[in-house]
Amino acid sequence: MKAAALEDNDWIEGAVEAIIGLSMTHPEFTADDLRREMRPPAHPNWPGIAFGQARRRGLIESTNTATSKAKSRNHGSLKIWTRKKES
């Protein structure tokens, strides 16, 4: 059980770092972009958790929605994100 928790934290923290990288190099990005940057998560909720953490840290903000192009998402809805402008 402890190993799964460590894997959880490692993947999510790595994903937050990848999200920061995407925000620096792309004006807009989605979970599909993160999927191309990262190894697959062990649980399908982990990408959403990573985006939520990045948003709560004030690093990114949602600007719009789109339809996923990933076959695994079956054309599901996803958010379009951008780097949060400093106030």
Secondary structure, 3 states (H helix, E strand, C coil): CHHHHHHHHHHHHHHHHHHHHHHHHCCCECHHHHHHHCCCCCCCCHHHHHHHHHHHCCCEEEEEEEECCCHHHCCCEEEEEEECCCC
